[in-house]
Amino acid sequence: VVIYRNVGGFMGGAAMFNVTLQSDSKAVGDIAHDTYVVLEVKPGEHLITAKGPGSESNLPLTLGQDAVEFVQVDMSAGNTPVLKSRLAAEAKGELVQDNLQLGFRRSLVASAAP
């Protein structure tokens, strides 16, 4: 699952707010404005959650074998995160056009020991 955040929200102020991502109720990290992250998940039913200041958005996904889903984190006028499923061609274009950078602002996933 590719999750990206390239839009600011009301008057651009939402770009400053942290948005914490969860996959199946487990926090995975904070996504910053103009970044994207890749979550490796198994095929099946999943719930992606974006938590902002005092609000959250949920997006259920059903993934097939080797499927890639693109999800955009948008911010509403009330600085509420809104998750939107996007078409692959459209999302890939936005990733390139907006020069988004890979990585979490803050990762909450423990790295594997060497």
C-alpha positions as CSV (number, residue, x, y, z in Angstrom):
1,V,0.0,0.0,0.0
2,V,1.5,3.3,-1.1
3,I,0.2,6.2,1.1
4,Y,1.0,9.8,0.2
5,R,0.3,13.3,1.4
6,N,0.7,16.1,-1.1
7,V,-2.1,18.5,-0.3
8,G,-2.2,21.0,2.5
9,G,-5.9,21.6,3.3
10,F,-7.6,24.8,4.3
11,M,-5.3,27.8,3.6
12,G,-2.3,25.4,3.5
13,G,-2.1,25.4,7.4
14,A,-2.8,21.7,7.6
15,A,0.6,20.9,6.2
16,M,2.0,21.7,9.7
17,F,-0.2,19.0,11.4
18,N,1.1,15.6,12.1
19,V,-0.9,12.7,10.7
20,T,-0.3,9.3,12.3
21,L,-1.0,6.3,10.1
22,Q,-2.2,3.0,11.4
23,S,-2.5,-0.3,9.6
24,D,-5.0,-2.7,11.1
25,S,-5.1,-0.6,14.4
26,K,-1.3,-0.7,14.8
27,A,0.5,2.7,14.6
28,V,3.2,2.6,11.9
29,G,4.3,6.3,11.8
30,D,3.7,9.9,11.1
31,I,3.5,11.1,7.5
32,A,4.6,14.6,6.7
33,H,3.4,16.9,3.9
34,D,5.1,16.1,0.5
35,T,6.1,12.6,1.5
36,Y,4.9,9.0,0.8
37,V,5.4,5.7,2.5
38,V,5.1,2.1,1.4
39,L,3.4,-0.4,3.8
40,E,4.0,-4.1,3.1
41,V,0.8,-6.0,4.0
42,K,-0.4,-9.5,3.3
43,P,-3.3,-10.1,0.9
44,G,-6.7,-9.8,2.5
45,E,-8.8,-7.3,4.3
46,H,-7.1,-4.3,5.9
47,L,-8.0,-1.0,7.6
48,I,-5.9,2.0,7.1
49,T,-6.4,4.9,9.5
50,A,-5.1,8.5,9.5
51,K,-5.2,10.3,12.8
52,G,-5.0,14.0,12.9
53,P,-5.5,16.6,15.6
54,G,-8.7,15.4,17.3
55,S,-10.0,13.4,14.4
56,E,-9.4,10.4,12.2
57,S,-10.3,8.8,8.9
58,N,-10.6,5.1,8.0
59,L,-10.3,3.4,4.7
60,P,-11.0,-0.4,4.4
61,L,-8.9,-2.1,1.6
62,T,-9.1,-5.6,0.2
63,L,-5.8,-6.6,-1.3
64,G,-5.1,-9.4,-3.8
65,Q,-1.8,-11.2,-4.3
66,D,0.9,-8.8,-5.5
67,A,-1.7,-5.9,-5.5
68,V,-0.6,-2.3,-5.1
69,E,-3.1,0.2,-3.8
70,F,-2.5,4.0,-3.7
71,V,-4.1,6.0,-0.9
72,Q,-3.9,9.8,-0.6
73,V,-4.1,11.6,2.7
74,D,-6.0,14.8,2.1
75,M,-6.9,17.4,4.7
76,S,-10.4,18.9,4.9
77,A,-11.2,22.5,5.7
78,G,-11.4,21.6,9.4
79,N,-7.9,20.1,9.2
80,T,-9.3,16.6,9.4
81,P,-7.4,13.9,7.6
82,V,-9.4,12.2,4.8
83,L,-8.1,9.0,3.2
84,K,-8.9,8.6,-0.5
85,S,-8.3,5.6,-2.7
86,R,-6.6,6.7,-5.9
87,L,-6.1,5.2,-9.4
88,A,-2.5,4.0,-9.9
89,A,-1.8,6.2,-13.0
90,E,-3.1,9.3,-11.3
91,A,-1.2,8.6,-8.0
92,K,2.1,7.8,-9.8
93,G,1.8,11.1,-11.7
94,E,1.2,13.1,-8.5
95,L,4.2,11.4,-6.8
96,V,6.5,12.5,-9.6
97,Q,4.9,15.9,-10.4
98,D,5.0,17.0,-6.7
99,N,8.4,15.5,-6.1
100,L,7.3,13.6,-3.0
101,Q,10.0,12.1,-0.8
102,L,9.9,8.6,0.6
103,G,9.8,8.1,4.4
104,F,8.0,8.7,7.6
105,R,8.4,11.9,9.6
106,R,8.5,9.5,12.6
107,S,8.5,5.8,12.2
108,L,6.7,3.7,14.9
109,V,7.7,0.3,13.5
110,A,10.5,-1.5,15.2
111,S,13.3,-2.4,12.7
112,A,14.5,-5.9,12.5
113,A,17.7,-6.8,14.2
114,P,20.7,-7.6,11.9
